[in-house]
Amino acid sequence: MAQALESLCQHTRETALLNSAIETLAWDERTMLPERGGAYRAEQMTYLAGLVHRRRTDPRVGEWLAELATSDLAADLHSDAGATIRNLRREYDKQRKLPQKLVEALTRATVLGQQSWVAARKADRFADFAPQLAEIIKLSREKADALGYQQARYDALLDEYEPHAVTSEVARVLAGLRKELVPLVEGIVGGSRKPELSILKRHFPKTAQEKFGTEAAARIGFDFSRGRLDVTSHPFCTTLGPDDCRITTRYDERFFPSAFFGILHEAGHGIYEQGLRGDWFGLPPGEAISLGIHESQSRLWENLVGRGLPFWRHFYPQAQAAFPQALGDVPLDAFHFAINNVEPSLIRVEADEATYNLHILVRFELEQALINDDLSIGDLPGAWNEKYQSYLGIKPPADAVGVMQDIHWSAGLVGYFPTYSLGNLYAAQFFELADKEIGPLDEQFAGGEFRPLREWLREKIHRHGKCYTAAELVKNATGKPLSHDALMTRLRGTLGGLYGVG
């Protein structure tokens, strides 16, 4: 039995080598690729995706898994061996349902789709992107049907990012959050207290932003000897190997929060990746549990830490030194109020903590309609604008800041968006417990000390890899199932205090 596990792991590690080559090409495509290199890049990645799919569906994998299924190694589902067997069995069964031609077609369509999206967004011409998006959605429907589902077609795609989650349960959780969130937002927006936002729209030189953001990311724990920061059109984090994690951002010299909080967000993803066990890289014990848990780590560092007053008690003198003309005359309290501005806005990645989840609901509902074939690509921009008017009270003036603002659909990441809101819920629940067990965290942050929280997260979350499901991990770590209670308690406490609402 031990030989079967060794063979299975060796085969999977070799597949991970191929996958890391795909990730390297994908990173290069979104950061360095010349404009005319896109077509050949699509062929490169399509070819490699076909090789990976053949390896994942190799009959020998099924034979090894069958041999291991009743062995003592599989008895403990949460051990490294047991989790490896359980997760690889699940992945093997799913991959066997997907025709190689479909896998290759999706890879080609999404590589070309991302390139089409970049050009169409820049020109603000949705019609230029629509044909490629239609192809991606069509192939995504085919993928969902091939994988199979019990309740909703969307379940099959959601499971790719949040294993074991189902649409109906996610919808129930988000509806509960929305019920309590909307009155809070209405109270804040309708109140008399307003921050002075012009201080964030002064001139913040790109070189100074990069230096300050890099220093902050390093201080909270992103290891730049095992990673790097680059520029892209839509920020992301990717891991190319156990000691090679890449994060990206985009700079706006007239809006400080865009790049800085983007860096903290992606650094949070990177800290999780760097906290996974490198000796299990490419295998379940060395992989992230779900994108919801992944997002909990990025949202925790970006918002629960990075937008807090204690964080800036430590970092604000450095910020003033980095941007003397923009912040030299700005009091800390005024700056802190401004970066916690609550206001319905157009851009998801720049949305405040309170309204952010309303952005997610728009996307969650629209992509379900697309996958169910209840909404056509041609009607998508209008439906997007209607939902923004309904949920946030604003209408995008252009598709570039409306339906084309996110890269996800062009990359085939249908089913991904709800994991952002799940991440917010997970993050608040983790942070609440950490404060009780190793806090008070506020005192540590004010003193520039972030290691205790990082090590707590590594012990409670990172080191487990995929040995537990997301639901099991949350219950094990916090003693409670996932709930919106911790997030709402935080929002009422922090934002309620700033705006004078309950």
C-alpha positions in Angstrom: 0.0 0.0 0.0 2.8 2.4 0.8 4.2 1.9 -2.7 0.9 2.8 -4.2 0.8 6.0 -2.2 4.4 6.8 -3.2 3.6 6.2 -6.9 0.5 8.3 -6.7 2.3 11.2 -4.9 5.2 11.1 -7.4 2.9 11.2 -10.3 0.9 14.1 -8.8 4.1 16.1 -8.0 5.2 15.7 -11.7 1.8 17.0 -12.8 2.3 20.0 -10.5 5.6 20.7 -12.3 3.6 21.0 -15.6 0.9 23.1 -13.8 3.5 25.5 -12.5 4.7 26.0 -16.1 1.2 27.0 -17.0 1.0 29.4 -14.1 4.3 30.9 -15.1 3.0 31.5 -18.6 -0.2 32.9 -17.2 1.7 35.3 -14.9 3.8 36.5 -17.8 0.7 37.0 -20.0 -0.8 39.4 -17.5 2.4 41.3 -16.7 5.0 41.1 -19.4 3.6 39.6 -22.7 4.0 41.8 -25.8 0.7 42.8 -27.4 1.1 40.5 -30.4 2.3 37.5 -28.5 -1.2 36.5 -27.3 -2.2 34.0 -30.0 0.9 31.8 -29.6 0.6 32.1 -25.8 -2.9 30.6 -26.1 -1.5 27.7 -28.0 1.3 27.1 -25.5 -1.1 27.1 -22.6 -3.7 25.0 -24.4 -1.1 22.3 -25.2 0.2 22.2 -21.6 -3.4 22.1 -20.3 -4.0 19.0 -22.4 -0.9 17.3 -21.0 -2.0 18.1 -17.5 -5.5 16.7 -18.1 -4.1 13.5 -19.5 -1.9 13.0 -16.5 -4.8 13.7 -14.1 -7.0 11.2 -15.8 -4.3 8.5 -16.3 -5.8 5.1 -15.6 -2.9 4.4 -13.3 -4.2 7.1 -10.9 -7.5 5.3 -10.7 -5.7 2.0 -10.0 -3.5 3.5 -7.2 -6.6 5.1 -5.6 -8.6 1.9 -5.8 -5.7 0.0 -4.1 -5.5 2.7 -1.4 -9.3 3.1 -0.8 -9.6 0.4 1.9 -6.1 0.7 3.3 -5.1 1.9 6.7 -3.5 4.9 5.1 -7.0 6.1 4.1 -8.6 5.4 7.4 -7.9 8.8 9.0 -9.5 11.3 6.5 -7.7 14.2 8.1 -4.2 12.8 8.1 -1.7 13.8 5.4 -2.1 10.4 3.7 -5.8 10.2 4.2 -6.4 13.7 2.9 -4.2 13.0 -0.1 -6.1 9.9 -1.0 -9.6 11.5 -0.4 -8.9 14.7 -2.3 -7.1 13.1 -5.2 -10.0 10.6 -5.5 -12.4 13.5 -5.7 -10.3 15.4 -8.3 -9.7 12.2 -10.4 -13.5 11.5 -10.6 -14.2 15.1 -11.7 -11.4 15.2 -14.3 -12.5 11.9 -15.8 -15.9 13.5 -16.6 -14.3 16.3 -18.6 -13.4 15.6 -22.3 -9.9 16.7 -23.1 -11.2 18.7 -26.1 -13.4 20.7 -23.7 -10.4 21.4 -21.3 -8.3 22.6 -24.2 -11.1 24.7 -25.7 -11.7 26.4 -22.4 -8.0 27.1 -21.9 -7.7 28.6 -25.4 -10.9 30.6 -25.0 -9.9 32.1 -21.7 -6.3 33.1 -22.7 -7.8 34.8 -25.8 -10.6 36.1 -23.6 -8.4 37.9 -21.2 -6.5 39.6 -24.0 -9.8 40.6 -25.6 -11.0 41.9 -22.3 -8.0 44.1 -21.8 -8.3 45.7 -25.2 -12.1 46.1 -25.0 -12.0 47.6 -21.5 -9.4 50.1 -22.5 -11.5 51.1 -25.5 -14.8 50.9 -23.5 -16.4 48.7 -26.2 -18.2 45.7 -24.8 -19.3 44.6 -28.2 -15.6 43.8 -29.0 -15.5 41.5 -26.0 -18.9 40.0 -26.3 -18.2 37.2 -28.8 -15.3 35.8 -26.7 -17.4 36.0 -23.5 -20.2 34.2 -25.2 -17.8 31.4 -26.1 -16.5 31.2 -22.5 -20.0 31.0 -21.0 -21.0 28.4 -23.6 -18.0 26.2 -22.7 -18.6 26.8 -19.0 -22.2 25.5 -19.4 -20.7 22.4 -21.1 -18.2 22.0 -18.3 -21.0 22.2 -15.6 -23.1 19.6 -17.5 -20.1 17.3 -17.9 -19.3 17.5 -14.2 -22.9 17.0 -13.2 -24.9 18.5 -10.3 -27.9 17.7 -8.0 -29.6 21.0 -7.7 -28.3 23.8 -9.9 -26.0 23.9 -12.9 -24.1 26.7 -11.1 -23.2 24.2 -8.2 -20.8 22.4 -10.5 -18.8 25.6 -11.1 -19.0 26.9 -7.6 -17.5 23.6 -6.4 -14.4 24.3 -8.4 -13.6 27.2 -6.1 -15.4 26.4 -2.9 -15.5 22.5 -2.7 -18.7 21.0 -1.2 -20.5 24.4 -1.3 -23.9 24.6 -3.0 -25.6 27.6 -4.5 -28.7 27.5 -2.3 -26.7 27.5 0.9 -24.4 30.3 -0.2 -27.5 32.3 -1.3 -29.0 31.8 2.1 -25.9 33.0 3.9 -25.5 36.0 1.7 -29.2 36.9 2.0 -28.9 36.9 5.8 -25.9 39.2 5.5 -27.6 41.5 3.1 -30.7 41.8 5.5 -28.5 43.3 8.2 -26.0 45.1 6.0 -28.4 47.3 4.0 -29.9 49.1 7.0 -26.3 49.8 8.3 -25.3 51.2 4.9 -28.4 53.3 4.7 -27.8 54.7 8.1 -24.2 55.6 7.3 -25.0 57.1 3.9 -27.9 59.1 5.2 -26.0 60.4 8.2 -24.3 63.8 8.6 -20.8 62.6 9.3 -18.6 62.5 6.2 -14.8 62.2 5.8 -12.8 64.5 3.7 -11.9 62.4 0.6 -9.8 65.0 -1.2 -6.8 64.0 0.9 -6.7 60.6 -0.8 -6.8 62.2 -4.2 -3.7 64.3 -4.0 -0.5 63.4 -5.8 1.0 60.2 -4.6 4.0 59.4 -6.8 4.1 55.8 -8.1 7.7 55.2 -7.0 6.9 56.2 -3.5 3.7 54.1 -3.5 5.7 51.1 -4.6 8.3 51.5 -1.9 5.8 52.2 0.9 3.5 49.3 -0.2 6.5 46.9 -0.4 7.7 47.8 3.0 4.2 47.4 4.5 3.7 44.0 2.8 7.1 42.8 4.2 6.2 44.0 7.7 3.0 42.1 7.9 4.8 39.0 6.7 5.1 38.6 2.9 8.5 37.1 2.3 10.1 38.9 -0.7 12.9 36.4 -0.8 10.2 33.9 -1.9 8.1 36.3 -3.9 7.8 39.6 -5.8 5.5 42.5 -6.6 4.7 43.5 -10.2 2.2 45.7 -12.1 -0.9 44.4 -14.0 -4.3 45.5 -15.3 -6.2 43.6 -12.6 -4.4 42.6 -9.3 -3.8 38.9 -8.6 -1.6 36.5 -6.7 -0.2 33.3 -8.2 2.2 30.7 -6.9 4.7 29.2 -9.3 6.5 27.0 -6.8 6.9 26.4 -3.0 9.3 29.4 -2.9 8.0 31.5 -5.7 4.8 33.5 -5.0 4.0 36.5 -7.3 1.7 39.4 -6.3 0.6 42.3 -8.4 -1.1 45.6 -8.1 -2.0 48.7 -10.3 -1.1 52.3 -9.4 -3.1 55.5 -9.5 -1.1 58.5 -8.6 -4.3 60.4 -7.8 -5.9 57.8 -5.5 -3.8 56.4 -2.7 -6.1 53.4 -1.6 -6.1 51.7 -5.0 -2.6 50.3 -5.0 -1.9 50.2 -1.2 -4.9 48.2 -0.2 -4.5 46.1 -3.3 -0.9 45.3 -2.2 -2.1 44.3 1.3 -4.9 42.2 -0.2 -2.6 40.3 -2.5 0.1 40.0 0.2 -2.5 38.3 2.4 -3.0 35.7 -0.3 0.7 35.4 -0.5 1.2 35.0 3.2 -1.2 32.1 3.1 0.6 30.5 0.1 4.0 31.0 1.9 2.5 29.4 5.0 1.5 26.2 3.3 3.9 23.3 3.8 6.4 23.4 1.0 7.4 19.7 1.3 3.8 18.9 0.2 3.7 21.3 -2.7 1.4 20.1 -5.5 -0.4 17.6 -3.1 -3.5 18.3 -1.0 -1.7 18.8 2.4 0.3 21.6 0.7 -2.6 23.3 -1.1 -5.2 25.9 0.0 -8.5 24.5 1.1 -10.8 26.8 -0.9 -10.9 30.3 -2.4 -13.3 31.4 0.4 -10.6 30.5 3.0 -8.0 32.1 0.7 -10.0 35.3 0.5 -10.4 35.3 4.2 -6.6 35.7 4.5 -6.4 38.6 2.0 -9.5 40.4 3.3 -8.2 40.0 6.9 -4.9 41.7 6.2 -6.4 44.3 3.9 -9.4 45.3 6.0 -9.4 44.0 9.6 -5.7 44.9 10.0 -4.9 47.4 7.3 -7.9 49.8 7.7 -7.7 49.8 11.4 -6.5 52.8 13.4 -3.9 50.8 15.4 -2.2 49.8 12.1 -1.9 53.4 11.1 -0.8 54.6 14.5 2.4 52.6 13.5 2.5 53.3 9.8 1.2 56.8 9.4 4.5 58.6 10.3 6.1 56.5 7.6 3.3 57.4 5.2 3.7 61.1 5.9 7.5 60.7 5.3 6.8 58.9 2.0 4.2 61.4 0.8 5.1 64.7 2.5 3.2 67.0 0.1 0.1 64.9 0.1 -0.1 63.9 3.8 2.2 66.2 5.7 -0.7 68.5 6.9 -3.3 65.7 7.3 -4.1 64.5 10.9 -4.1 60.7 11.4 -7.8 60.7 12.4 -8.8 62.5 9.2 -6.8 60.0 7.1 -8.2 57.0 8.9 -11.8 58.3 8.5 -11.1 58.8 4.7 -9.8 55.3 4.1 -12.9 54.0 5.8 -15.3 56.0 3.7 -18.6 54.2 3.2 -20.3 55.2 -0.1 -22.0 53.3 -2.9 -19.4 53.1 -5.6 -18.8 51.6 -9.0 -15.5 49.6 -8.6 -15.6 46.4 -6.6 -11.9 46.3 -5.7 -12.0 49.8 -4.3 -15.3 49.3 -2.4 -15.6 49.9 1.3 -16.1 47.0 3.7 -19.8 47.7 4.1 -20.9 48.0 0.5 -18.4 45.4 -0.9 -20.7 42.5 -0.5 -23.5 44.2 -2.5 -21.0 44.2 -5.4 -20.6 40.5 -5.0 -24.4 39.9 -4.9 -24.7 41.6 -8.3 -22.1 39.3 -9.9 -23.4 36.2 -8.1 -26.9 36.6 -9.4 -25.8 37.6 -12.9 -23.5 34.7 -13.5 -26.1 32.3 -12.3 -28.5 33.8 -14.9 -25.8 33.4 -17.6 -25.0 29.8 -16.8 -28.7 28.9 -16.7 -29.1 30.6 -20.1 -31.7 33.0 -18.6 -29.6 36.0 -19.6 -28.0 36.7 -23.0 -24.6 38.2 -23.4 -26.1 41.1 -25.4 -28.4 41.9 -22.4 -25.7 41.6 -19.8 -24.6 45.3 -19.7 -28.2 46.4 -19.2 -28.8 43.8 -16.5 -25.6 44.9 -14.8 -26.6 48.5 -14.8 -30.1 47.7 -13.5 -28.7 45.7 -10.6 -26.2 48.4 -9.6 -29.1 50.9 -9.6 -31.2 48.6 -7.5 -28.5 47.4 -5.0 -26.2 50.5 -4.8 -28.3 53.3 -6.1 -25.8 54.2 -8.9 -25.6 53.5 -12.6 -22.2 53.0 -14.4 -21.6 55.7 -16.9 -19.6 53.3 -19.1 -19.1 49.5 -19.5 -15.4 49.9 -18.7 -16.3 50.7 -15.1 -19.4 48.5 -15.2 -19.7 45.1 -16.7 -16.1 45.0 -17.9 -14.4 46.1 -14.7 -13.4 42.5 -13.5 -11.2 40.0 -15.3 -12.9 37.0 -13.9 -15.4 36.1 -16.6 -12.8 36.6 -19.3 -10.6 34.1 -17.4 -13.4 31.6 -17.2 -13.7 32.0 -13.4 -17.4 31.5 -13.3 -18.5 30.6 -9.7 -15.6 32.5 -8.1 -17.3 35.7 -7.0 -19.2 34.4 -4.0 -16.0 33.2 -2.4 -15.1 36.9 -1.8 -18.1 37.4 0.5 -17.5 34.0 2.1 -14.0 35.2 2.7 -15.2 38.3 4.5 -17.3 36.1 6.8 -14.5 33.6 7.5 -12.0 36.5 8.1 -14.2 38.2 10.8 -14.8 34.9 12.6 -11.0 34.1 12.6 -10.0 37.6 13.7 -12.5 37.6 16.5 -11.1 34.4 18.0 -7.5 35.4 17.4 -8.1 38.6 19.4 -9.4 36.5 22.3 -6.6 34.0 22.2 -3.5 36.1 21.5 -4.7 39.7 21.8 -5.3 42.4 22.3 -4.3 42.7 18.7 -4.8 46.4 18.5 -1.9 47.0 21.0 0.3 44.7 18.9 -0.5 46.5 15.6 0.1 49.9 17.1 3.5 48.8 18.1 4.3 47.4 14.7 4.0 43.8 15.8 2.2 41.5 13.3 4.0 38.2 13.9 1.7 36.8 16.6 -1.3 37.1 14.3 0.6 35.7 11.3 1.8 32.7 13.4 -1.7 32.1 14.8 -3.1 32.0 11.3 -0.3 29.6 10.2 -1.1 27.3 13.1 -4.9 27.4 12.8 -5.3 27.6 9.0 -2.2 27.5 6.7 -0.4 24.3 7.9 -3.5 22.1 7.5 -3.6 22.5 3.7 -6.6 20.5 2.4 -6.7 18.1 5.4 -10.1 19.5 6.3 -12.9 21.0 4.3 -13.6 24.7 4.7 -16.6 24.1 7.0 -14.6 21.7 9.1 -11.7 24.1 9.4 -13.9 27.0 10.6 -15.7 24.8 13.1 -12.3 23.4 14.4 -10.7 26.8 14.6 -13.5 28.8 16.1 -15.9 26.3 17.6 -18.8 27.6 15.5 -20.1 27.1 12.0 -19.8 30.0 9.5 -22.1 32.9 10.4 -22.4 36.6 9.5 -22.5 37.6 13.2 -18.8 38.3 13.6 -18.6 40.5 10.5 -21.7 42.5 11.4 -20.4 43.0 15.0 -17.1 44.3 13.5 -18.8 46.6 11.0 -21.2 48.0 13.6 -18.3 48.6 15.9 -15.8 50.2 13.6 -17.9 51.9 11.0 -20.7 52.6 13.4 -18.2 54.3 15.7 -16.9 56.5 12.9 -20.3 57.4 11.5 -22.3 57.5 14.7 -24.7 54.8 13.8 -25.6 51.5 15.4 
